[in-house]
Structure formats: structure tokens, C-alpha cells
Amino acid sequence: MQKINIGKGYIATYPEAASMPPKQADSEPFEETFLSQEGQEGDFEELVDEHGPTKPTTSSKISSFTPKSRNRLIKTLNNLENLPDYFTTLTTDQYQSLDWNKLLSTLKENLARVYPDGSFIWRIEPTSQGAPHLHILATPGAPEPKRYILESYDSILSTIWPRISHCQNIEHSINVRHCEPQHLTYITKPEYSRYTAKENEIWKGIKHRWGIVGRQNLPEAQVYSYQLTDSAFNQVKEFIWQCIERNEYIKPHSRAKMQSQLANTSAWFTILPPDDIAELRKLIKQLATGTS
């Protein structure tokens, strides 16, 4: 049996072998279950909420972006009601001299203070040279009015990041773009040890690989989980592949990456338009009843 999870426009798999039911016959292609965010179980060692208590942790250090951690990130994105406003990339040329845990903590504190109604999902990952850099899916909302009147998100970030990261090349340290569907799939890609090994001492000391600022402000949607037989699951994957192929808004290189992830990894994440989501639900019900 395979599990697929469908939100408003997001589709994900995040296998959890310990909780998977025993394999059933092909005559029972799927089981539908509604998932609420509050009802999900598991450890939340990497979900950091700056507006409230930090969730309990089970370890003091994360040595890599583990499959379990990646699955939790995919779950979080799959629960979103809307696409975030911005996709932000932050780099610094002073990365070797920084305390990255302190830097992350300071950045989160600043974002929470400036944007009390905002939500930010961040991920730290290595460049091909091994240097840490940050991606942020940002829905900032309005800034705190007493200090930041009529200032844009990128201009406020341009005052915060150089000050706390000590970067010298400010012009190339901040990249803010309007968020597109492929950015959500990009932020869930695995971490490659061949890159972290180039700056091994830095990566050994970084406690968390991703987290959330303003968790209570995340717009969440209903998510339905379907248990599929292997044959039904393969038909669903083929349908999703075709949807990605014909989506003219996805750039060719992003399309290739999304299809590669779909084909080659057990945990993957993609986004489809509402019409395709409706057709996908119809397909799953057809597989369940044996109709065509």
C-alpha cells in the first residue's frame, strides 16, 4: 500500500513505515482519511514558533536534513491553504566566522517582532561549495506600524540581514521573488552530504535545518490522505506526471526536476491547479470502484 495526501492544491507523499498498515489485496485500492493539523502525531524538534513555546525536542543537535525531518517539512507545506507571498534567498560572504545557531535565532526574533501577523517557513541548506544559505517562504503581512511605515518586505529585510550576518557584498546577499509553485518543491529537496562535507565543522554545529516563525498564522487547508494499492498509486503518479507536463506556467527546468523527484524518491511534493486536483480525486474514486 502507498499513501498520497491531497490538500487544496498540493499533493505529497511522506512515508512513515512504522505507522503503515499491512499490505492489502488489490481489490481494496484506497482508504480516505481526513487529516487535521492538530491531530497529527510525531516529534516536532525542528518546528520553531517564535510567537509561543518551542515544541519539545528529542535531541539537541541535528546532524543532517534527515528523511524524517524532510517528511515533516513536506507535511507542513502540504497543509497550506495559499501559496506564500515571497521566496527569499539569503547568503553571506562571512559564513565561516558566524555562529549559525545564533544568527538563525536573531533572524527569527527580528521577523517575529517586525511582522507579528506574518508566517515564515525557512530552510537552511548548503551551496555546491558547502556554504550555508537560507531559503524563506514568506507571508509577512503588514509590518509593525510604529517602526516600519510603508516599507516593503525586501527593504526591511535589507536592513536586518546585513546587520546580523555581517556580509560585505550586500548587493548579492538578498534575493526576494514572488513565490511560484516550484519554489515549494525546491525547498523540500534532500540535503547532499557531498556539499556539507566541504564545510563539515560548520554543518556539524547547526542544530536545526528548517523551522517556522509565526506558526499560528499559517493559513491551513483540509488535507485528505488516501491509501492506494501499488497499481493504483502508479496510475495516480502517471496522471500527476501528465499534469506537470502540460502545465505551461512551470518552467522547463523546474518541470524536469519535479518529474525526476516524482519518479525517483519515495517522499515528494508537487502542486496542481484546482481543475487537476478535482480530476485527480475523481480518478482515485474510479480506482476505488473499478469504473473507468
WOCORZI-V375055 format. One record per run of one state. SS is the DSSP state (h for helix, s for strand, l for the rest). FROM is the first residue (numbers start at 1). TO is the last residue. If there is no record, write none. Layout:
# WOCORZI-V375055
SS:FROM:TO + SS:FROM:TO
This chain:
# WOCORZI-V375055
l:1:1 + s:2:6 + l:7:9 + s:10:13 + l:14:16 + h:17:19 + l:20:31 + s:32:35 + l:36:66 + h:67:78 + l:79:79 + s:80:80 + l:81:85 + s:86:90 + l:91:94 + h:95:97 + l:98:99 + h:100:114 + l:115:118 + s:119:126 + l:127:131 + s:132:139 + l:140:152 + h:153:165 + l:166:169 + h:170:172 + l:173:173 + s:174:178 + l:179:180 + h:181:186 + l:187:192 + h:193:205 + l:206:209 + s:210:213 + l:214:214 + h:215:217 + l:218:219 + s:220:220 + l:221:222 + s:223:228 + l:229:229 + h:230:246 + l:247:251 + h:252:264 + l:265:267 + s:268:271 + l:272:273 + h:274:289 + l:290:292
